[in-house]
Amino acid sequence: MEGRLMSIDEVAALLRVPKGTLYQWRSKRKGPKARKVGRHLRYDPADVQAWFRDEKAA
């Protein structure tokens, strides 16, 4: 693993969406990839950036 993982709060702030939106996207298998670390969701910044690039191109 390279670098620091992002919390759901950080990703929500970055994308300017509510945390609830990220939870909904996850349940629908949309949005950036998230992984469980214990009870918490964590995001790899590279995955968030890749998802954003792909969404922008679509």
Distance bins in CASP14 RR format, pairs under 12 A and 6 or more apart:
PFRMAT RR
TARGET T0000
AUTHOR 0000-0000-0000
RMODE 2
METHOD distances of the structure
MODEL  1
1 35 0 0 0 0 0 1 0 0 0 0 0
1 37 0 0 0 0 0 1 0 0 0 0 0
1 42 0 0 0 0 0 1 0 0 0 0 0
1 44 0 0 0 0 1 0 0 0 0 0 0
1 45 0 0 0 0 0 1 0 0 0 0 0
1 46 0 0 0 0 0 1 0 0 0 0 0
1 47 0 0 0 0 0 1 0 0 0 0 0
2 44 0 0 0 0 1 0 0 0 0 0 0
2 45 0 0 0 0 1 0 0 0 0 0 0
2 46 0 0 0 0 1 0 0 0 0 0 0
2 47 0 0 0 0 0 1 0 0 0 0 0
3 42 0 0 0 0 0 1 0 0 0 0 0
3 44 0 0 0 0 1 0 0 0 0 0 0
3 45 1 0 0 1 0 0 0 0 0 0 0
3 46 0 0 0 0 1 0 0 0 0 0 0
4 10 0 0 0 0 1 0 0 0 0 0 0
4 42 0 0 0 0 1 0 0 0 0 0 0
4 43 0 0 0 0 0 1 0 0 0 0 0
4 44 0 0 0 0 1 0 0 0 0 0 0
4 45 1 0 0 1 0 0 0 0 0 0 0
4 46 0 0 0 0 0 1 0 0 0 0 0
5 11 0 0 0 0 0 1 0 0 0 0 0
5 32 0 0 0 0 0 1 0 0 0 0 0
5 33 0 0 0 0 0 1 0 0 0 0 0
5 34 0 0 0 0 1 0 0 0 0 0 0
5 35 0 0 0 0 1 0 0 0 0 0 0
5 36 0 0 0 0 0 1 0 0 0 0 0
5 37 1 0 0 1 0 0 0 0 0 0 0
5 40 0 0 0 0 1 0 0 0 0 0 0
5 41 0 0 0 0 1 0 0 0 0 0 0
5 42 1 1 0 0 0 0 0 0 0 0 0
5 43 1 0 0 1 0 0 0 0 0 0 0
5 44 1 0 0 1 0 0 0 0 0 0 0
5 45 1 0 0 1 0 0 0 0 0 0 0
5 46 0 0 0 0 0 1 0 0 0 0 0
5 47 0 0 0 0 1 0 0 0 0 0 0
5 48 0 0 0 0 0 1 0 0 0 0 0
6 12 0 0 0 0 1 0 0 0 0 0 0
6 13 0 0 0 0 1 0 0 0 0 0 0
6 14 1 0 0 1 0 0 0 0 0 0 0
6 15 0 0 0 0 0 1 0 0 0 0 0
6 22 0 0 0 0 0 1 0 0 0 0 0
6 32 0 0 0 0 1 0 0 0 0 0 0
6 33 0 0 0 0 0 1 0 0 0 0 0
6 34 0 0 0 0 1 0 0 0 0 0 0
6 35 0 0 0 0 0 1 0 0 0 0 0
6 37 0 0 0 0 0 1 0 0 0 0 0
6 40 0 0 0 0 0 1 0 0 0 0 0
6 41 0 0 0 0 1 0 0 0 0 0 0
6 42 1 0 0 1 0 0 0 0 0 0 0
6 43 1 0 1 0 0 0 0 0 0 0 0
6 44 1 0 0 1 0 0 0 0 0 0 0
6 45 1 0 1 0 0 0 0 0 0 0 0
6 46 0 0 0 0 0 1 0 0 0 0 0
6 47 0 0 0 0 1 0 0 0 0 0 0
6 48 1 0 0 1 0 0 0 0 0 0 0
6 49 0 0 0 0 0 1 0 0 0 0 0
7 13 0 0 0 0 1 0 0 0 0 0 0
7 14 0 0 0 0 0 1 0 0 0 0 0
7 19 0 0 0 0 1 0 0 0 0 0 0
7 22 0 0 0 0 0 1 0 0 0 0 0
7 34 0 0 0 0 0 1 0 0 0 0 0
7 35 0 0 0 0 0 1 0 0 0 0 0
7 37 0 0 0 0 1 0 0 0 0 0 0
7 40 1 0 0 1 0 0 0 0 0 0 0
7 41 1 0 0 1 0 0 0 0 0 0 0
7 42 1 0 0 1 0 0 0 0 0 0 0
7 43 1 0 0 1 0 0 0 0 0 0 0
7 45 0 0 0 0 0 1 0 0 0 0 0
7 48 0 0 0 0 0 1 0 0 0 0 0
8 14 0 0 0 0 0 1 0 0 0 0 0
8 15 0 0 0 0 0 1 0 0 0 0 0
8 17 0 0 0 0 0 1 0 0 0 0 0
8 18 0 0 0 0 0 1 0 0 0 0 0
8 19 1 0 1 0 0 0 0 0 0 0 0
8 20 0 0 0 0 1 0 0 0 0 0 0
8 21 0 0 0 0 0 1 0 0 0 0 0
8 22 1 0 1 0 0 0 0 0 0 0 0
8 23 1 0 0 1 0 0 0 0 0 0 0
8 25 0 0 0 0 0 1 0 0 0 0 0
8 26 0 0 0 0 1 0 0 0 0 0 0
8 31 0 0 0 0 0 1 0 0 0 0 0
8 32 0 0 0 0 0 1 0 0 0 0 0
8 34 1 0 0 1 0 0 0 0 0 0 0
8 35 0 0 0 0 0 1 0 0 0 0 0
8 36 0 0 0 0 0 1 0 0 0 0 0
8 37 0 0 0 0 0 1 0 0 0 0 0
8 39 0 0 0 0 0 1 0 0 0 0 0
8 40 1 0 0 1 0 0 0 0 0 0 0
8 41 1 0 1 0 0 0 0 0 0 0 0
8 42 0 0 0 0 1 0 0 0 0 0 0
8 43 1 0 0 1 0 0 0 0 0 0 0
8 48 0 0 0 0 0 1 0 0 0 0 0
9 15 0 0 0 0 0 1 0 0 0 0 0
9 17 0 0 0 0 0 1 0 0 0 0 0
9 18 0 0 0 0 0 1 0 0 0 0 0
9 19 1 0 0 1 0 0 0 0 0 0 0
9 20 0 0 0 0 0 1 0 0 0 0 0
9 22 0 0 0 0 1 0 0 0 0 0 0
9 40 0 0 0 0 0 1 0 0 0 0 0
9 41 0 0 0 0 1 0 0 0 0 0 0
9 42 0 0 0 0 0 1 0 0 0 0 0
9 43 0 0 0 0 0 1 0 0 0 0 0
10 16 0 0 0 0 0 1 0 0 0 0 0
10 19 0 0 0 0 0 1 0 0 0 0 0
10 22 0 0 0 0 0 1 0 0 0 0 0
10 32 0 0 0 0 0 1 0 0 0 0 0
10 34 0 0 0 0 0 1 0 0 0 0 0
10 40 0 0 0 0 0 1 0 0 0 0 0
10 41 0 0 0 0 0 1 0 0 0 0 0
10 42 0 0 0 0 1 0 0 0 0 0 0
10 43 1 0 0 1 0 0 0 0 0 0 0
10 44 0 0 0 0 0 1 0 0 0 0 0
10 45 0 0 0 0 1 0 0 0 0 0 0
10 48 0 0 0 0 1 0 0 0 0 0 0
11 17 0 0 0 0 1 0 0 0 0 0 0
11 18 0 0 0 0 0 1 0 0 0 0 0
11 19 0 0 0 0 1 0 0 0 0 0 0
11 20 0 0 0 0 0 1 0 0 0 0 0
11 21 0 0 0 0 0 1 0 0 0 0 0
11 22 1 0 0 1 0 0 0 0 0 0 0
11 23 0 0 0 0 0 1 0 0 0 0 0
11 25 0 0 0 0 0 1 0 0 0 0 0
11 26 0 0 0 0 0 1 0 0 0 0 0
11 31 0 0 0 0 1 0 0 0 0 0 0
11 32 1 0 0 1 0 0 0 0 0 0 0
11 33 0 0 0 0 0 1 0 0 0 0 0
11 34 0 0 0 0 1 0 0 0 0 0 0
11 41 0 0 0 0 1 0 0 0 0 0 0
11 42 0 0 0 0 1 0 0 0 0 0 0
11 43 1 0 1 0 0 0 0 0 0 0 0
11 44 0 0 0 0 0 1 0 0 0 0 0
11 45 0 0 0 0 1 0 0 0 0 0 0
11 47 0 0 0 0 1 0 0 0 0 0 0
11 48 1 0 1 0 0 0 0 0 0 0 0
11 49 0 0 0 0 0 1 0 0 0 0 0
11 51 0 0 0 0 1 0 0 0 0 0 0
11 52 0 0 0 0 0 1 0 0 0 0 0
12 18 1 0 0 1 0 0 0 0 0 0 0
12 19 1 0 1 0 0 0 0 0 0 0 0
12 20 1 0 0 1 0 0 0 0 0 0 0
12 21 1 0 0 1 0 0 0 0 0 0 0
12 22 1 0 1 0 0 0 0 0 0 0 0
12 23 0 0 0 0 1 0 0 0 0 0 0
12 24 0 0 0 0 0 1 0 0 0 0 0
12 25 0 0 0 0 0 1 0 0 0 0 0
12 26 0 0 0 0 0 1 0 0 0 0 0
12 31 0 0 0 0 0 1 0 0 0 0 0
12 32 0 0 0 0 0 1 0 0 0 0 0
12 34 0 0 0 0 0 1 0 0 0 0 0
12 41 0 0 0 0 0 1 0 0 0 0 0
12 43 0 0 0 0 0 1 0 0 0 0 0
12 48 0 0 0 0 0 1 0 0 0 0 0
13 19 0 0 0 0 1 0 0 0 0 0 0
13 22 0 0 0 0 0 1 0 0 0 0 0
13 43 0 0 0 0 0 1 0 0 0 0 0
13 48 0 0 0 0 0 1 0 0 0 0 0
14 22 0 0 0 0 0 1 0 0 0 0 0
14 32 0 0 0 0 1 0 0 0 0 0 0
14 43 0 0 0 0 1 0 0 0 0 0 0
14 45 0 0 0 0 1 0 0 0 0 0 0
14 48 1 0 0 1 0 0 0 0 0 0 0
14 49 0 0 0 0 1 0 0 0 0 0 0
14 51 0 0 0 0 0 1 0 0 0 0 0
14 52 0 0 0 0 1 0 0 0 0 0 0
15 21 0 0 0 0 1 0 0 0 0 0 0
15 22 1 0 0 1 0 0 0 0 0 0 0
15 25 0 0 0 0 1 0 0 0 0 0 0
15 31 0 0 0 0 1 0 0 0 0 0 0
15 32 0 0 0 0 1 0 0 0 0 0 0
15 43 0 0 0 0 0 1 0 0 0 0 0
15 48 1 0 0 1 0 0 0 0 0 0 0
15 49 0 0 0 0 0 1 0 0 0 0 0
15 51 0 0 0 0 1 0 0 0 0 0 0
15 52 1 0 0 1 0 0 0 0 0 0 0
15 55 0 0 0 0 1 0 0 0 0 0 0
16 22 0 0 0 0 0 1 0 0 0 0 0
16 52 0 0 0 0 0 1 0 0 0 0 0
17 23 0 0 0 0 0 1 0 0 0 0 0
17 24 0 0 0 0 1 0 0 0 0 0 0
17 25 0 0 0 0 1 0 0 0 0 0 0
17 30 0 0 0 0 0 1 0 0 0 0 0
17 31 0 0 0 0 1 0 0 0 0 0 0
17 32 0 0 0 0 0 1 0 0 0 0 0
17 48 0 0 0 0 0 1 0 0 0 0 0
17 52 0 0 0 0 0 1 0 0 0 0 0
17 55 0 0 0 0 0 1 0 0 0 0 0
18 24 0 0 0 0 1 0 0 0 0 0 0
18 25 0 0 0 0 0 1 0 0 0 0 0
19 25 0 0 0 0 0 1 0 0 0 0 0
19 26 0 0 0 0 0 1 0 0 0 0 0
19 34 0 0 0 0 0 1 0 0 0 0 0
19 41 0 0 0 0 1 0 0 0 0 0 0
20 26 0 0 0 0 1 0 0 0 0 0 0
20 27 0 0 0 0 1 0 0 0 0 0 0
20 28 0 0 0 0 0 1 0 0 0 0 0
20 41 0 0 0 0 0 1 0 0 0 0 0
21 27 0 0 0 0 0 1 0 0 0 0 0
21 28 0 0 0 0 0 1 0 0 0 0 0
21 30 0 0 0 0 1 0 0 0 0 0 0
21 31 0 0 0 0 1 0 0 0 0 0 0
21 32 0 0 0 0 0 1 0 0 0 0 0
22 28 0 0 0 0 0 1 0 0 0 0 0
22 30 0 0 0 0 1 0 0 0 0 0 0
22 31 1 0 0 1 0 0 0 0 0 0 0
22 32 0 0 0 0 1 0 0 0 0 0 0
22 33 0 0 0 0 0 1 0 0 0 0 0
22 34 1 0 0 1 0 0 0 0 0 0 0
22 41 1 0 0 1 0 0 0 0 0 0 0
22 42 0 0 0 0 0 1 0 0 0 0 0
22 43 0 0 0 0 1 0 0 0 0 0 0
22 48 0 0 0 0 0 1 0 0 0 0 0
22 51 0 0 0 0 0 1 0 0 0 0 0
23 30 0 0 0 0 0 1 0 0 0 0 0
23 31 0 0 0 0 0 1 0 0 0 0 0
23 34 0 0 0 0 1 0 0 0 0 0 0
23 41 0 0 0 0 1 0 0 0 0 0 0
24 30 0 0 0 0 1 0 0 0 0 0 0
24 31 0 0 0 0 1 0 0 0 0 0 0
25 31 1 0 1 0 0 0 0 0 0 0 0
25 32 1 0 0 1 0 0 0 0 0 0 0
25 33 0 0 0 0 0 1 0 0 0 0 0
25 34 0 0 0 0 1 0 0 0 0 0 0
25 41 0 0 0 0 0 1 0 0 0 0 0
25 43 0 0 0 0 0 1 0 0 0 0 0
25 48 0 0 0 0 0 1 0 0 0 0 0
25 51 0 0 0 0 1 0 0 0 0 0 0
25 55 0 0 0 0 0 1 0 0 0 0 0
26 32 0 0 0 0 1 0 0 0 0 0 0
26 33 0 0 0 0 1 0 0 0 0 0 0
26 34 1 0 1 0 0 0 0 0 0 0 0
26 35 0 0 0 0 0 1 0 0 0 0 0
26 36 0 0 0 0 0 1 0 0 0 0 0
26 41 1 0 0 1 0 0 0 0 0 0 0
26 43 0 0 0 0 0 1 0 0 0 0 0
26 51 0 0 0 0 0 1 0 0 0 0 0
27 34 0 0 0 0 0 1 0 0 0 0 0
27 41 0 0 0 0 0 1 0 0 0 0 0
29 51 0 0 0 0 0 1 0 0 0 0 0
30 51 0 0 0 0 1 0 0 0 0 0 0
30 54 0 0 0 0 0 1 0 0 0 0 0
30 55 0 0 0 0 1 0 0 0 0 0 0
30 58 0 0 0 0 0 1 0 0 0 0 0
31 41 0 0 0 0 0 1 0 0 0 0 0
31 43 0 0 0 0 1 0 0 0 0 0 0
31 47 0 0 0 0 1 0 0 0 0 0 0
31 48 0 0 0 0 1 0 0 0 0 0 0
31 50 0 0 0 0 0 1 0 0 0 0 0
31 51 1 0 1 0 0 0 0 0 0 0 0
31 52 0 0 0 0 1 0 0 0 0 0 0
31 54 0 0 0 0 1 0 0 0 0 0 0
31 55 1 0 0 1 0 0 0 0 0 0 0
31 58 0 0 0 0 0 1 0 0 0 0 0
32 41 0 0 0 0 0 1 0 0 0 0 0
32 42 0 0 0 0 0 1 0 0 0 0 0
32 43 1 0 1 0 0 0 0 0 0 0 0
32 44 0 0 0 0 1 0 0 0 0 0 0
32 45 0 0 0 0 1 0 0 0 0 0 0
32 46 0 0 0 0 1 0 0 0 0 0 0
32 47 1 0 1 0 0 0 0 0 0 0 0
32 48 1 0 1 0 0 0 0 0 0 0 0
32 49 0 0 0 0 1 0 0 0 0 0 0
32 50 1 0 0 1 0 0 0 0 0 0 0
32 51 1 1 0 0 0 0 0 0 0 0 0
32 52 1 0 0 1 0 0 0 0 0 0 0
32 53 0 0 0 0 0 1 0 0 0 0 0
32 54 0 0 0 0 1 0 0 0 0 0 0
32 55 0 0 0 0 1 0 0 0 0 0 0
33 41 0 0 0 0 0 1 0 0 0 0 0
33 42 0 0 0 0 0 1 0 0 0 0 0
33 43 1 0 0 1 0 0 0 0 0 0 0
33 44 1 0 0 1 0 0 0 0 0 0 0
33 45 0 0 0 0 0 1 0 0 0 0 0
33 46 0 0 0 0 1 0 0 0 0 0 0
33 47 1 0 1 0 0 0 0 0 0 0 0
33 48 0 0 0 0 1 0 0 0 0 0 0
33 49 0 0 0 0 0 1 0 0 0 0 0
33 50 0 0 0 0 1 0 0 0 0 0 0
33 51 1 0 0 1 0 0 0 0 0 0 0
33 52 0 0 0 0 0 1 0 0 0 0 0
33 54 0 0 0 0 0 1 0 0 0 0 0
34 40 0 0 0 0 1 0 0 0 0 0 0
34 41 1 0 1 0 0 0 0 0 0 0 0
34 42 1 0 0 1 0 0 0 0 0 0 0
34 43 1 0 1 0 0 0 0 0 0 0 0
34 44 0 0 0 0 1 0 0 0 0 0 0
34 47 0 0 0 0 1 0 0 0 0 0 0
34 48 0 0 0 0 1 0 0 0 0 0 0
34 51 0 0 0 0 0 1 0 0 0 0 0
35 41 1 0 0 1 0 0 0 0 0 0 0
35 42 1 0 1 0 0 0 0 0 0 0 0
35 43 1 0 0 1 0 0 0 0 0 0 0
35 44 1 0 0 1 0 0 0 0 0 0 0
35 47 0 0 0 0 1 0 0 0 0 0 0
36 42 1 0 0 1 0 0 0 0 0 0 0
36 43 0 0 0 0 0 1 0 0 0 0 0
37 43 0 0 0 0 0 1 0 0 0 0 0
37 44 0 0 0 0 0 1 0 0 0 0 0
41 47 0 0 0 0 0 1 0 0 0 0 0
41 48 0 0 0 0 0 1 0 0 0 0 0
42 48 0 0 0 0 0 1 0 0 0 0 0
43 49 0 0 0 0 0 1 0 0 0 0 0
43 50 0 0 0 0 0 1 0 0 0 0 0
43 51 0 0 0 0 1 0 0 0 0 0 0
43 52 0 0 0 0 0 1 0 0 0 0 0
44 50 0 0 0 0 1 0 0 0 0 0 0
44 51 0 0 0 0 0 1 0 0 0 0 0
45 51 0 0 0 0 0 1 0 0 0 0 0
45 52 0 0 0 0 0 1 0 0 0 0 0
46 52 0 0 0 0 0 1 0 0 0 0 0
46 53 0 0 0 0 0 1 0 0 0 0 0
47 53 0 0 0 0 0 1 0 0 0 0 0
47 54 0 0 0 0 0 1 0 0 0 0 0
48 54 0 0 0 0 0 1 0 0 0 0 0
48 55 0 0 0 0 0 1 0 0 0 0 0
49 55 0 0 0 0 0 1 0 0 0 0 0
49 56 0 0 0 0 0 1 0 0 0 0 0
50 56 0 0 0 0 0 1 0 0 0 0 0
50 57 0 0 0 0 0 1 0 0 0 0 0
51 57 0 0 0 0 0 1 0 0 0 0 0
51 58 0 0 0 0 0 1 0 0 0 0 0
52 58 0 0 0 0 0 1 0 0 0 0 0
END
